[in-house]
Amino acid sequence: MRGRRWLQAVGVLAGTVLVHEIAHAVAARRAGGEVREVGLGFGPPLARRRVADVDVTLRAIPLGGFAAIDVERLPPARRIPVLLAGPLANVAVGLALRLLAGRAGPTTLPGQTRRVEVGGMLAALAMLTQASARGPASLLRAAGDVNLSVGLANLVPAVPLDGGHLAAAQLEALGAGRGVIAAFRQVSAALFVSFALRVLLADLARLRGTPGEPGRGPA
């Protein structure tokens, strides 16, 4: 039973990433960009299939994904819709899933005490496994919440998020020099790494302190 819940949770996260990256790839093709690969996960490829002249790969480490697009070769006006496509696709899917979930209530993050809290992938996995145990409607609602969170988080103006690349494209469109854009990328990336580490530590603290979560024995 626990194994099935974890598979469902991982499946939701994989689907969320796939929606995001396929949206980027489709928008890039329409904008005239080259799409070399859409990957689910990182590390060595486990499976590869050619779809519409694009390599779609499943990789060994099932954390996140990517679309190999030469987006920087596009002018800013054509680059911006490509960067927006992924987050907006997640938002649209998230709203649709929440609608399908009907009256199912939200599943909170482990140890959540406030109405809105930030969690990372570990907290999302734990939340999705809890939702899976409560039934299909709860899992749909949690999947919708995850898609909405991923979509909105990716609009934050910090590299490597889409919002960071959007901000860089807007700076370029406004005529900012390469030095200014490079400085923005470096500073925002440093802030992102610091924040991501804090989120990871918070996730680990949540999981250690919540009974019935992974690492605390059977549910």
Buried (B, 14 or more C-beta within 10 A) or exposed (E): EEEEBBEBBBBBBBBBBBBBBBBBBBBBBEBEBBBEBBBBBBEEBEEEEEEEEBBBBBBEEBBBBBBBBEBEEBEBEBBBBBBBBBBBBBBBBBBEBBEBBEEBEBBBBBBBEEEEEEBBBBBBBBBBBBBBBBEEBBBBBBBBBBBBBBBBBBBBBBBEBBBBBBBBBBBBEEEBEEEBBEEBBEEBBEBBEEEEEEBBEBBBEBBEEBEEBBEEEEE
